[in-house]
Amino acid sequence: QVRQVESGGGLVQAGGSLRLSCIASGSVFRDKSVGWYRQTPGKEREFVARITPGGTTNYADSVKGRFTISRDNAKNAVYLQMNSLKPEDTAVYYCNTVIGAFTERYWGQGTQVTVSS
């Protein structure tokens, strides 16, 4: 059973924008923080952004000021608006729920973001 699905990735030129969506099955995001993460070959998955049930956000320093995380609880959805994209943003992007200080281990297929020069 698919727990959450990421979409919205693609190929974009440097300086462009993409909007990623993370849609949950049922109410799996209810009363939970949700984070976005990214991973490239040979590197560990890294934190990108997180949003609490009430809408409080925080970001990795590398994306601060360029990315915006948001959520629509009625739609069981979390979004990541990515502006001013750089080639170093190229990665597979994943979303997942967060309980306390720890991210839950229900990783999906992610969505590929490729930023060209």
Summary of the structure (lengths in Angstrom):
residues: 117
radius of gyration: 13.2
end to end distance: 37.7
largest distance: 39.7
contacts: 336
relative contact order: 0.32
helix: 5%
strand: 51%
